[in-house]
Amino acid sequence: MKKTLFSLIFLFLAYHGIVFAQQTELSVQTGHTSSVRLLRFSQDGKLLASIDVSNKVNIWHLATGGQMLGFYLPIREIQVSDMAFSPDGNKLVLIAMSQLFVYDIAASEMDTDFFLGFSAKSICFGSDPEMLFIAGDNTIRINLLTSEIVSILPKSSVRIQYDKSTGNLVCLSDDGEMYLIDNHLEVKGHIRHETISKLFSGKNLFLLLTHKEKMIPDFENQSVAFIQASRMWRMSYRSGKKLFTVASDYVDKNFNAISYSAKFNLLIGGNDDGKIYVVDYQRGKMIKKLKDHYSDVYDVVFSPDEEIFATCSRDRSIIIWETRTLKAVKRLYSRAFPITSLNKSRDENMLIFGNETGFTRVIDINSAVIQMRSIRNHVNPVSDVCFLPGDTLAFCCANDNKVSLISINPMGLIEKKTFKSFAIPRLFILNSLQNLGFYVDPFCLTDTLLLNDNYPGRVTVSGHRQKLRPSVSKTEDRHKTYYYKTIYYFRDFETEKLKKRKGEKREIITAPAIDLSAFDIWNPAYGHKAAITGAVILQKHHILATSSLDGTIKLWDMNSKALLVSIIPIDRDKRILITADNYYMAPRDALSGIGFKQGLQYFLPQQFDVQYNRPDIVLSRIGIASEELITAYRHAYLKRLKKMNISENFNAGSLHLPELEITNFRSLPLVTTSGNISFSVRATDEVYLLDRINVYLNDVPVFGLSGIDLKEKKTRYVDQNISVDLSSGKNKIQVSVMNNQGVESLKETFYIENQKEAVKPDLYLLSIGTSEYTDSRFNLSFAAKDALDMASLFQNARNIFGKVNVKTLTNHEVTRENILEARSFLSEANIDDVVIVFAAGHGLLDEGFNYYYGTSNIDFNQPSVNGITYDELGSLLDGLKALKKLLILDTCHSGEVDKEEVEKTDEIKTDEGVIAFRSAGAGVRTKEGFGLKNINELSNQLFADLRQGSGATVISSSGGAELAMESKNWQNGLFTYCLMEGLSTRKADKNKDKKIMVSELQEYIRNRTLEISKGKQTPTSRSENISMDFRIW
């Protein structure tokens, strides 16, 4: 397909020394690894700040749902009581007792922190972004630039908030007095009622207010809403009358937070029962109970325009809700979990570790792609792990009182045994409850494993919360002696069973502790951010590996003591390896686990992937991989640059980026049912004329590759209104501008959920097959049959599609004109419909190794005569309304040809026994040399194809230098045979969910074709749209 020079080019320029005004930072989407307890919106509604019980702060970019940055406060025991964004959104201010912290979001650094001299409870900004108001033992106004107290009001308050309508501040004291003050802290009025004052002096409510701040003063209506234990109240200041009370569903479940929306007349409370109670503020009537959280809800806050609200929970997630519909729009959640144990294999090439959710994972640090495997063999945190001799099996124990034996490759559970305590009679009842399926808190934690090499298969299990293996210490430690009451587990190698017997008190002598004092373990930029849970030394690699509750494993050089890489496991089997200077190694399906930040802007990973996705650099830092492998990765990286028309030695001179902003961003909804969204953009370029505006919906160019044409305007500045139809469900919309030098701006991104009821999509299938040619020497046996069989197969798929529309072209019908005219048939598809173009027959390469699909009247000596280029096939799908587009090619050479790695050959195969090859045109073969096939495989695993195209996924039957097979044994082309087999038998349904997605079909076809052809034919994905993995069967 047509290649264009686009936004990612500037990233390469940065690599070659062009300095941009703002630093580009990598942001890993780890989320929170502990309970989230406090939320605050920025005043423009673009950002959301969250903090958890370990005092980790995350800043979220709401338009994309990305974690823009995360940092830990330099305090552990004290909890933050309030936080607020500055009016310009550049800074986040937090208070914890008498400490105040000011964090510069744009610079990603702590601006200042100091002691106030009194206990503070609440903060807010007024109209002046430099002035901060603090309520606590006193009420003060402080200048953030000078850190000086400008004015002070000696009145104790538990809450302060700014009223934009009057420009004044509303304060609520701990004795129930509500008063109004101006920006100079002069009291303008107050309301106090004896009934409320007495109520506020009650011990329980007083503690609740001073420590949890759960009240809302409503000065205009002279009332206050507050929570007390399991109830929400609203009372009148004027009369002292209770206006309403709302109780939780359970008397022992308390409210933790409330928030009020005047715009929608709602009072919302978060409760320990995991529910969010939505109440009509005027009538006190329950409207709805929202149940999407899995545990205690700790905070509820409305956005400044009150169109959305956010909730956070003990379940470590944040949910964004639309206020009008009370529907959840998106969930911001943790993708990494605290690592609770760590060990190494005997050959020191693998690390095994367990996490808080009961998963045991093995990562092979000596493999080409640093492979990771996992199994959930426990339901509670995995407290210890260890390999058995041979490194094919491992023991694990966890806080669910169980010991498990697992296989390593593949990961599998062999057996699991329960650790019993024999001491207390009440444990009989607990065991009975557990056997009935009820969860009970562990009564005796399986904590540590110790293998005895003198007795293979024997493991000592401790339940006394003390490690038997070397501890982690900041200083050298001597051998320690402990006495343990133990249970021994024996593995019977004949029956493959675990046997146990109760042990007695015995002496265990541990090895010396590992001294971490020489390593910069706690470096705020790249070190661990939470407690260390494990440390092992890989002696033969001279590497120290450490694990932490922050969800990371870090590898350190034993000689220089420097950090080599951080390993971050995310989701199930995905992992990201990152160096201290932001170079990373990650498989394509893990790209969603990272993002990039520039100042106050957040960008999706694709825009910077070219610069920072450097597995060659990551592996060279670790120092274990061979030079041959590192060279292969380097070569794969250079190939990627070439595919994107970026030269390694590109000299950009004064080349710069045009700029684009969405001017009505704040008014864009997060959800809609209209099926269409309109927005306005402003595009500028100080030097060059603007060429076009590109709009992408789920990575499909809405207005085709040509975008919205600006050439005729001959301008460097334009305001443009854009309207885009939306697909059902989640829509990712990206907008950029390109100048007449072919350089594209960074993409502005936002998401919108279309909640319009989804209907079955229609299918539009164009099926093309040529077996009979004007030059009959090149006739095939099954290509036309392939096209007819595909049409027949999908015509019977009416349970999947609403209407099946099929157009077939076979043999003499397959002309250049007929194929190009078929685009009018495909253009009838609507946005949620599925479009498939299938073509079988001859694929030819000309003398320049350019691909042509062979029409029935093609000139085999000069394929450009009547042949269809690859770009022309792709143009059939460009600019269609439909987003779900698939191009399938069952021809020779249909995969992408790397012209530097192939050479001409006079040897052209036409048959091999009963197998015929669809070969014609110039013969090619892959040059002999180091690992070219392996390099292509490495590229496919780690590098996403970021080139712009029609947004369609392209599945090719063979590599660019390979031939495609057909045979009477299959009565089809091999590729088509495997494709139809995967669909008709549902063997391609990898996850057995009764749906076959495009990605599942790709994997099945590749593996099955390789199996049958014995490696002679390798299907490839010439182009992919990762955002549009849709159902095909």
N, C-alpha and C positions, 0 to 999 in steps of 0.2 A: 504494500500500500504506500501511498504517497508519504514521504517523510518531510517534516518541516523543522526549522530551527526554532526552538521555543524556550520557555522560561528557564529550564534547567541549565541553559548555557551559562548563565551568570554565576552559577554555583562553581562551575569549573574555573571561571575567571577568578573567583575568590581564592581558589586553590593555588592559582599562579600569581598571587600577590596583590590583586586589586583590593583595596581597603574600603570597606563600607562603613557608613556612619555608626551602625549598630552591630554589636557582636551577635553572632548566631550561636545559640545554645541548644544542646540536645536535651529533650525532656522525655524521660521514660515514664510510661503510664502505669506506675505502680499503685496509685490510689492510696488508700489508708489501710494499714495493717493492724489497726486497733479501732475501738469504738469511736465513731465520729460524734462530737458533742456540741459543736457550735458552728453556725453558718452566718455569713453576711454577704449581701450583694453590693457591688460597686454602684455609685450613684447613677451611672449611665446604663446599668443593667447588663453590661457586657461580660462582667467577671463575677465569679462567686468564690469567696474564701471559706475554707473549712479547716477545722482543727480537731485533732483526736486526743484521746486521753494520754498519749505519749508525747503530746505537744508538737506533733508534726503538723505543719500548715501546708495546705495545697491551694493553689490558685487555679481555678477552672475557667476555660474559655467556653462560654455557654453556647455560642453559635455552632461550634463543632463538637462540644462535649469533651474536648481534650484537656488533659492536665498540663497547664502551661508551665508551672514550676512547683516544686515542693521543697520545703526546708524545715529543719528542726529548731525550735527555740533552745537557747542555752540554759534551760531549766528543766528539772525532772519532776520534783516533788510538788511544785506549785502549779495549779491549774489556771489557765487564762479565764478571766471572768467576762471580758468583752473585747471586741475588736471592731474596727471601722476603716473603710477606705477613705482616703482624702478625696475631695470633690473632683479633682482632675484624674483620679484613678491611678496616679503614679506611686502612691505609698499606701501601705497597710499598717495601721497602728494597733497594738495589742497591749492590754494591761493584765498583770497578774499580781494581785495584792499591791505592794508598793512599787513594783517594777513596771516601767513603760518601755516598749520596744517599737521602733519605727523601722519598717522594712521597705527598701526601695525596690519596687517591683520591676521597673524598667531596667535597672542595673543588676537585679538579682543579688542584692547584698544587703546586710543589716546596716542601715544608715546610722542609727544611734540607739543606745539603751541607757537608761539612768533610773535612779531611785527617786520617788516622789516625796518620801518622807511621811506619807500617810497611806492608809489602805484605800484603794480605789475599787469601784464596783462597776461603773458604767462610763462610756465615752461617746462623744459625737462631734461632728464638725458643724460649724455654722456656715455663713455665707463666705467667710474668708478662708481660703484653703490653707493658710498658714496658721490659723488659730484652732486649737483643739480644746474642747470643754470636757472636764473630768469631774465625775460625781463620786463621792465616797464620804470619808470622814469630814472633808470639806468639799466645796464646789469651786473649781479653779478654771482659769483660762490661761493656756500656755502657748507660747510662740514656738512652733516646731523648728524654725530655722535657727533660733538662738537658744532654745531649751530654757527660756526664762519664763517665770510665772508673771503674767501681765496683770492679772487681777484675781482676787480671792473673795469668796463669799463664805463666811463661817457657818454654813448650814450643812448638816449631814443629809445625804440623799442616796437612794438605792438605784435610781434610774434617771437618766437625762436624755431628752430627744429634741431634735430641731424641728420646728414647725415652719415649713417653707412659706405657707400662706401669710403668716404674720411676721416672719423674720425673727421670731422670739424662740426661747427654749422653754420646754415644760419639764419640771422636776417633780419627783415624788420622794418624799422623805420616808424614813423607816417607821414613823409614827402615824402615817396616813395623810399627811398634809401634802396637797398638790399646789405648786406655785409656779408663776410665770415670771421669767427673767429675760432681760434683753442681752445683747451681745457684750455688754459691759458688766454683766452680772448684777444689775440693779433689779430689784424685785418690783414687778409691775402689778401683781395681784396674786391672791391665793384663795384656796377653798379648803375648808377643814370642817368635818362633821364629827361630833363626839362619838356617834355609833361606830363609824368607820375607824376612828382613832383607837377606840377600845378593842375593836377586832384586830387591828394591826398590831396591837401590843401583845396579842396572844403569842405564846412562845413558839408554837409550831409554825404559824404563819410568818412570824418575824424571822425565824431562821430560814424559812423558804425564800423570803424576799431578799434577805441580805446575802445569801449564799448562792441562790439560783436565779434571782431577778425575774421571777415569772409573774409580771403584772403589766398591764397596759393602761396608762392614764389617758382618758378621753376628755380633754379640757373643754372642748367646744360643747359637748353634751353633758358636761359636769357629771361624769360617771367614771368608774374604774372597773376593769375586768382583771381578774386574777385567778390563780389556782391555789387550792389548798387540799393537799393529799389527793384523794380520788375524785375531786370535784372542780368544775370550772364555775366561777361566779361573775355576775355583773351587778354592781351596786350604784345607787345614785348618791352623789355627794350632797345634793341639795336636801334630800329628805332622809338619807341614810337607809332607804328602803332597798331590800334585795329585789332586783329586777328579774333575775332568773338564776337557776343553778342547774348544771348538767353533771350527772355522775357517770363514771366509767362503768364498764360492764362487770368489773370485778372490784370488790371493796379493797382488796390488797394491791391493786394496781393503780399507781399514782400518775398524775399528769406531770410532765417535765417541762413543757413549753406551751405558750400560746402566742398567737399573732392575729392581728385585726386588719381587715380590709374595709375601708369606708366606701370604696368604689363599688364593691360587690356585696356589702353588708354582711360580711362573714366573720365569725370568730372560729379559729381553728386551733385545736389542741393536740399535742403529741403525748402518748401515754405509754406506760411500761408494758402494756399488753400488745404493743406493736401496731396499734391502730391510730389513725388520725381522725379525730372527731371534728366534723364540720357542722357549725351551728349558725342559724339565722341570728344575727347580732341584736336585732330589734325585738324579735318575738321570743327568742330563746328556744326555738324548736330545732331538733336534730334534723339535719338535711341528709347527711350521709356519713358512713364510716369507711374510711379507706384502709385497705388491709394488705398493701403491697410490700410493706416491710416485714422482716422475719423475726424481729426482736424489738426491744425498747426503742421508742422514738424520743430523741433527746432535744431536738430543736425544730422549730417551724418559723420560716421567715418569708415575707412577701417581697417581690421585686419592687423597685421604686414606682413603676407604673401599675403594679398590682395585677398585671395580666397573668403572671405565673407566681408560684411559690415553691419553696424548696424545703425538704425535710431530710433529717439525717438520723442515723440509728446505730444501735449497738451492733447491727449486722454489717457495719463498716461501709454501708452504701449511702448514697445521696440520691433522692428521687426529685426530679423536676416535674411539677404538675401545672396543667393549664387551669386557671382559676374558673373560667367560664364553664368548662365541661367537667371539671374535677377528675380529669383523666391524666394518668402518668404519661409524660412525654418521653423522658429518657431517664436512665439510671446510671449514675456515676459510681463505679465500684472498683474494688481492689482487684488487680490482675496478678499481683504477686503476694505471696503469703510468708509469714515468719518461718524461717528455717530453724528447726529445733534440735537437729543432730547432724553430725558430719563424720565421715570416715573415708578411708582410701582402700583401694584394692591392693592385693599383695604385690602385683607388678607395678603399682603406682601409676597406672595409665587411666584409672577410673576413679571418680569420686562418687560416693553414695551418700545420700542425705535424706532426711525426713522433714516434713513440714507440719504446720499446726493443724492442717485439715486431714491428717492421716495418710497422706501420700508419701510413698517412698520413691525416690528418683535416682537414676544413675546417669552420670554424664561422662562420656568418653572424651577426655581432653587430648587424646592422641589420634582421633579420627579426623578425616578430611573436612567434615562439616561440624565438628564438635557435637556429635549426636547425643540427644537426651531421650531417655525412656522413663516411663512412670507407671505405677500401679497404686491403687488405693486399697491397701491391705489392712488399714485400721480406721476407726471412726474418731479417734482422739489424737492429739499430738504425738508424733513418733519421737520417743525419747532417746532411742539409741539404735544404731545400725552397725553391722560389721560383716565383712566378707568371710566366707569359708575358704580354706586352701583350694587353689585352683581357680578362684574368682568366677565360678559359674553359679554359685549359690550364695545367699546371704541370710543372716538372721536379723530380725527387727523386733523391737518391743515398743509398746506405747502405753499411754495413760488410760487405755481401755482395758487394762489388766490382761493383755494378751501378748503372746510371743508368736511370731510368724516366720515361716521359712519360705523364701521366694527364689525363683530362678531369675537369672540376669538377662539372658538373651535367648528367647524373648522373655520379657518381664511376665511372670506368672506366679500365682499363689499356689504353693505346694501343700502347705498345711498350716493350721493355726491352733494354738493351745491357749487355754485360759489359765492365768496365774491366780492361784487361790491363797487365801489367808485362812489359817486354822485356829485363830486365837479367840475371836469374839462370837458368841452365840447369835447376836443380831445379824451377823453376816449371812446366816441361813435365810433370813427374810429377804435381804437385799439380793442374794443369789436367785431366790425364787422369783422375785420381780423381774430380774434381768432375764431369766429363762422364759418368762412370759412375754418378753419383747419390750418391757418398759426400760427406759434409760434411768440408771442410777449413777450418782457421782462415784468415781473410783474410790474404793476403800483402801486399796493397797496398790500403789502405782508401780508398774513394771518400769524401772528407771534405767538400768544399765546392763549391758551385755559384756561378757568377757570370754573369749575363746581360749582353750588350752590346746596348743599345738601338739602336746604329747598324747592327747586323746582326740583324734579327729572326729568331728561331729558333736563334740560336747561343748555346751555353752552354759556359763554360769549367769543366772539372772538375779539381779538385786531389786528389791522393792523398797529400798530405804533412802531414796533420793540423794545418793552420793555416787559420783562417777568413779568407776574402777580404772578407766584409762586416764592418760595424762590430762591434768587440768590445764586451764588457760590462766596465765598469770602475767602481771606486768614486770615481775622480777623473777630471777632464778629461784627454783624451789627444790628442796631435797626430796628424796624418795619418801613417800608417805605410807604408813601402815594403817589399814582399816580392818575391822572385824565385821563380817557380814553373816546374816542368817539368810541362806540362799535356797533356791530350788534349781536343780540341775536338769537340763533337757538333753536327751541323747537322741541322735538321729540314727535309726537302724537302717543301714545302707542296703539291707536285703529287702526289707518290707517298705522302705521309703517312708517310715512313720517316725513321728516324734514321740519319745517316751519321757516320762518325768518321774522324779522322786524328790521327796523333801530332803533338803540339806540341813546341815547344822552350822553352828558358828565356826567360821574359819578365818584364817588370816590371809589378807591380800596385800601385796606390796606393789604400789604403783610406781611407774616410771617418773622421771623428773617432769615438772611442769614446763610448758613451752613459754619461753620468755618473749613477750610481745612488745616490750618497752622500746626496742630499737626500731620498730616499724611505726610509720605514721598512721596508725590504725584509725585514729579519730579525726583525721584531717577533715575540716568542714567542707572542703570542695569535693573530695573523692573518697574519703574514708567511710567507715561504718557509721550509721546514725542511731543504732540501738545496740542492746546487749549482745556480746559475742557468745555464741552457743557451741562453737566447735573450732578446733584448729588442728591441722595435720601437716606434717612435713613430708614432701615428696623428695626424698633424698637424691634420687638419681636425676631429677630435673632441677634441683636446687631451688625449689618453690615451696613457699608456705601458703596453705589454703586456709582461709577463715570463713566461718559462716556466722550469720547474725539474724536477730529478730527483725531486722529491716528488710528481710527477704532476699538478700544478696549473698553470693560467695565471691570472695576476692582472692586473687592470686598475687603473691608478693615475691619479689626476687630476694633470695636468701643472702645474696652477696651485696647488692646495692641497697637493699631494704625498700626499694621503690615498688609502687603498685604497677603490676603488669596489665591486668584486665579485671573488670567486674563482670561476673556472670549473674544475669537476672533471669530466673525461670518465670515465665508468665503462662497463664492459662494451663493447659494440660501438659503438652509436650513441646511447647515453644520456649526458646531461650534467646537471649540477646547478650552478646559479649561486647563490652564497651571499654575503650581505653580512657585514660584521664583527659586526653585532648579530643574526645568525642568521636573518634573513629569507631565504627561498630561492625559486627558480623552477625547477621540475622537472616533466617530463611524468609522467603517472600511472604509466607502466611503470618509472620510475626511483625510485619511492618506497622500494623495497627497498634502495636505496643509502644511506639515512639512518636514523637512530634518535635517540632522545632520552634524556638522562641526568638524573636527579635524585638527588643524593647517591650512594648505592650502588645505586640502582635504575636499571634500563634498560627503556625502553618502545619499542614499535614505533611507526613514524611516524604511523600513522593517528590516534593519540590526541592529537597536537599539530599535525596538519596544518592545522587550521582557523586557528590563530593565526599560524603562521610561513610557510605557503605563500602568499606575497604577490608575485606577478609585477609588480603595479603599483608596489610599492616598489622592487623590484630594477631594473626598467627606468628608473625615475626617477633612481635613483642613477647608473646608467651614463650617462644624459643624452643618448642618441642617438635613442631612440624619440620619435615625435611625441606631443604632448599628447593628441591624439585617441585614439591607441592606449592610452596610460596610463589615460585616462578609461574606455575600454572595459574594461580589466582591473579597474579599481576597481568598475565596475558589475557585472562578473561575480562579483567577490568578495562584494559585497552580496547578489546573487541567491543565492549559495551559503549565506550566513547565513540568509536567509529560508527556504530549503528545509529548513533544519535547525531551524527555529523559534527562532532566536537573533536577538534584536534588536540592532542596532548600538549603541543607547543603553541596553542592558540595565543596570540598577542592581541588583546582587546583595545589597547591604547586608552582612549577616553570614553569607550563605550559604557553606557549607563542604562538603567532600567526606566521605562515609563512607569507611571503610577496610576492606581485605580482604587476608588473607595465606593462602597455602597452607602449612599447618602441617607437613605431612609431605613437603615439597619434596625434602629431601635423600635420601629413600628411593625417590623415583620413578625408574623405569628409563628409560634413553634408547631402548632397544629392547625389544620384546616379541613373542611369538607367540600370546598368549592372546586377542587381539581385544577386550580390555576393560581399562580402567584405573580404579582407585579412588583417590581422594585426599580429603583433609580440608581444610576452609577455616574460618577464623575471621573473622566480619564484625562490625564495630562502628561505632557512630555516637554521639557524645557528646551530641547534641542531639535528633535526630529518630529516629522509629521506622523500622525497616527494612521495606522493601516486598517485595523479591524478590532472588534471586540469579540472575544470568544466566550461562549457560555456552555458549561458542561453540566449535564444532569446525570448523576451516577456514572461519571466518566464517559458519557456519550456526548459528542458535540451537538447541541440542540440545533444550531443553524448550519450544520455541516462543517467541513474542514475550512471553509472560507469565512465562517463567522458572519458577524454584522459588518458590512463593508463601510469603511470610513474614508476611503481614498478620495472620493469626489468632494468631500468636505474640505480637504486640504487644510487641516487644522491641527494644532498641538493641544487643543482643549475642547472637550465635548461633554455635555450632559445628555444622558440617554435613558429613556424609559424602556424597560424590557419586560415582556410578559412571557411566562413559561408554563406550559401544561405540566401537571404533576402526575406521576405514577402512583398507584396504590401503595400505601405503606410509607417507608422511609425514603426521603429524597435528599441527596447531597447535591447542592448547587454550588458551582464554582464559576467565578467570573474573572477574566483577565483582559488586558489590552496589549496589542502588539504594535510596535512602531514600524516605519517603512524600512528599518534596518534588519528586520526579522527577529528582534529581541522582544520577548514577552515579559510583562510584569509578573510579580508574585500573584498568586490566585487568592482572591477573597472567597471565603467559604462559609456557608451556613447550611443548616439542616432544617427540614420541615416535614412533619408527619401528615400525610394525607389519609384521613380516617374515613373517607368515602368507602362505602361497602364494596368490597372486591368481588368481581365476577370472574367466571372462567375466561381465560384469554382465548382469542381465536388464533389459529395457526395459519401462516402463509408459507407454503413450501414450494420452492422452485427447484425441481429435480431434473438434472441434466446428465445425459449419458450418451457417449458416442462409441459404437463398436464398428460401424461401417464408414469408411473414409473414401473420398474421391480417389486417393491413391490406395488401392486395395491391398497393397503389400503390407500395410500397417493395420489391417483390420484386427479387432479384438473379439473375444468370445463373450465377455460378460459385462462390459461397461454399461451398455444400454439396459441390460437386465438389472444391474445395480440401481439405476435410476428408477425403473419401474417398481422394483421391490421396495425401495425406500418410500415411494409414493403409496404403495399398497399398505405398508406397515403403518404409516401415520394416518391413513384414512380410517383405520380401525382404532384410533386413539381418541374417540369422541368422549370417553369418560374423563379425559384429561383436559381437552380443549372444548371450547364452546362450539366453534365452527371450524372445520378443517377445509382450507382452501388450497388446492394443489394445481400447479401448472407443470407439465412435463415437456421436455424437449429431448428427443432421441434421434440418433443417426442423422438423416439428411436435414432434420429440423434444427440441428445444432449449427447455426451460423452466427457469425459475429453480430449481424443485425438483429436477429431474433433474441439473442442473449441480452444485448443492451436495451432492447425495447421491453424486456420483461421487468424492468425497474418500475414501470407504471403499475404492474400487478402488485409488486411488493409495497408500493407507496400507499396502498389502500389500508394497510395495517394501522391500527391505533396504538396509543402509547403503551398500553399494557399487553398488547398482542406479542406473539412469538413469530419471528421471521427466520427461516432456514433456507440457505442456498446450498444445494448438494451438487457436485460435479464429479463425474467419473470419466476416465478416458486416458488419452495420452497427455503427459506433461512434458514440454520440451524446453531445452536451454539453447539459446543462440550462441554465437561465437563469443559473446561477452558475458556468458553465463546468466542471462536474463531469462526469467521464466515466462512461458506462454502456455495457456490451455489450448489443446488442439481441437479446433472446430472440425466439422466433417470435411470442409474443403480447404484446410490449412495446407500451406506449402511446407512440406517437411524439411526442405533444404533451406528455406528462408521463413522461419516461424512468424516473423512480423507481418507476413502477408496472410491476412484472414485470421491470424491467431489473436487470442485475448490475453492481454498482460495481466499480471497479478493485481496491479493497481486498478485496472478496469473491472476486474471481478469484485474488488473491494468497493468500488464506487457504486455498485448495485445497492449497497447497504448504507452508504453515506447520506446523511440528511433525512433519513426516514423518521417518521414520528415514533415508531416502535423503538424501545430501548433494548429489548431482548433479541439480540441478533447473533446468528451463528453461520459461519461459512465452513463447509466440510469439503475437502478435496481428496479424492481417491485417484491420484495420478503419480507418476514418477516425478521426482525432483520438486514435490509440492512444498517441502520444508524450505526454510530460508537457506540460501547458499552464501557461505562466506567465501568470497571470490579469491581471497588470499590463501585459502587453505584447500582449494581444489585445483586440479589440472586436467587437461584434456587427455583422453585415451581413445585409441582406435577400437578397443575391445568393448562391444556392446552386446549384452546378454539379451536374448529374445525368449529363451526357454531353458528349462532345467528339468527334464523328465516330464511329469504331468503338470508342472508349474510353468506358466508363461509370465513374462515380464512386460509391463506396459512401457517399453522403452522405445525411443525414437529421438532424432535430433542429435546434437553433439553429445558424445560420450564424455563423462567426467568421472573422476575418482578423487578421494581425499588424499592429499599429499602425505607421504610418509614422514613421520616426525614425532616429536615428543607429545604424547597424551592429548591429541587434538580432540578425540571423542570425549575423553574425560573432562577436558576444559569446557566443552559444550554442556555436559551434564552438570558441572559445577555452576556454570552461569545460570542454567535453568533453575537450579535449586535456590540460589541466593540473590539473583538479580531480577527484579520485576521489569517488564518491558514498559518503559515510560514514554515511548514515542507516541505522538498523537496519531490517531487513526479514526475510523468510523465508529469506534466503540464496540465493534463486534469481536467475538472470540473466533479464532481461526484454528481449526484442527486439520492438520495435514497427515496424509497416510504414510509419508516417508520423509527421511531427511533430504536436504538439498542435493546431496550427491548419491542418493539411494534410488533404487527402483522399486516400483510397486508390483505386487504379485497378484495373479488370478489363477484359478484352477478349477477343473471339473469336479474335483473332490469337494470343493466348497460351493460350486455353482455360482460363485460371485468373486469379486476381488477380495483378497484376504482381509483388507481393512474393512470393507463394507460388511463382510461376513461377521467379523468380530463386533462391529457396531450393532448390527441387527440382533446378534446373539445376546449381547449385553442388555438390550432393551426388551426383547420378546421374552426372554427367560428371567428377566429382572436380576441377573447375576451382577449387573453394574451397580445395584443398590448396596453400596458398601456398608452403610450404617443401619440397614434394614428398617428404614422408616417408611417404606412403601412409596418413596419418591426418589426418582433418579435425577440428580442435578447434573449440569453440564460438567462440573469438575469431577464428579464420580464417573461419568461416561468417559471423559478423557483418560483417567487413570486406568479404567478397565480396558479400553481399546489398546492403550500402549502396552500394558502387561500381557494381554492375550495375544496381540500380534507378535510381540517379541518371542513369546513362548512357542507359537506355531511355526514361525519363520526361523526359529533357532538363532535369533539375533541378527538376521539379514535385513529385516525391515523394521524401522523404528519410527512410529508415529510421533509427531511433534506438535507443539502449539506455537504456531508462527506468530500469533498475536493473542493476547488475553485481556479481558476486562474483569479484573478481580472484583470490582464492585457489583457486577451483574452476573452472579452465579445463580442462574434460574433453573426452574424445573423443566425438564424436557420429556419426562415419561412418568 
